[in-house]
């Protein structure tokens, strides 16, 4: 904020005199709105923000008054009076979803990790931290569930377990912070939530070892922030940054698996009203369990059969964001074949109903891998034998070639999404688009 002092007084009507009859010193503040600059008179008699200034109630000065205030001179408030014009430029609010990658990385770079035991620290695109425990690595991640409400405990377990699994590690221990909405939480609902948490832990053979629970003001839904810990042998560690030029890029299952499930579960009535067939909605709702959000089965098969160079879990921001993150982490480019990029039919139809792009819609349940082309063929065939769909979708290229979508002879940059497409469902008035 910049302040420009002036000896010109504001119009006397902008602020009443003090009780002693002495003129009250006035400042005129200029506030930026969405469409124009506006002005407000400010008197120092009542503190604001510890600076001795307070916006007079209802004292928004029209532009005409400001013009008079600048032209009338000191006579408006008497000898010795003065006014200030304060230029206030409000910062735009950030969109719902992840912070911009460049912003986040700049913040992380300000405080580099100094502990030599941290093998992989905070970095955009890396799914989990890796800490050297001597004979093995500890892998740690944290992820909140904010979009989904139905079956939220299962979401929390599987999304966090995936971030550990893509390190080549086995998820072992889970901690959950449960934030419950005020006025909507009962003993029965809490008991059901804990039962769901324990069932989800049992399904993945993970132990619930701690966390925090509270009823919180200002929430309209349950929020779970999970932390998953796992372990991996040192020679089995996989990172997002391991992709190598010449690698094949493989995608399992298809996208946007999680996004389709969330849309179907959270917006079923609207989908039906917009003409989506009930059978499509039912299939998408079932994606949470079939084919499921867990990538542990395909990770185990791939790591057992081949030397996997990189793995990444495409979550918020969709597969497009995940591919950009992978390329940035490894310092490489990517050529992705648009026709091979598997978009689930249900996901395409549900996204179309709300005008969402499937490439930018939350995509947990799919897995991105890079590995040597010969190994990619072995893994794809092995996954097919286990009824896990997977496809070769492109290759890793030198960084200077960029991250591009190729379709026949056409080539274009892979889209960048500032926020997850599904956020539009929650950000729009009334919760719909």
SULJO-V799120 format. One line per field, one symbol per residue. phi: phi as a letter, one per 30 degrees, with the letter a starting at -180 (. if undefined). A space follows every 10 residues. Layout:
BEGIN
phi = ???
END
This chain:
BEGIN
phi = .cbcdbddcd eeddaddddd jddddccccc cdcdcadbbb dbcddcdbhi cibbdddicd ddeddddddd cdidddcjdi dbbbcccccd ddddddjdde eddddddddd bddcdddddb cdaejddadb bdcjdacccb bbaccbdcbd hdddeddddd dddddddicc dbbbbbcccc ddibcbeddd dddddddddd dddchccdcl kabadcdicc adbcccbccb bbdddcdbbd ddebejddcc bcikbcdded ddeddcbedd dddcjddedd ddddddeecb djddcedddd ddddcbddda bbcdcdjidd dddddddddc ibcbccdedc ddcdeddddd dddciccedc cebejcbcbb aeeddddddd dddddcicda bdclbdbeed dicbccbicc bbddeccdbd eddddcddei ibb
END
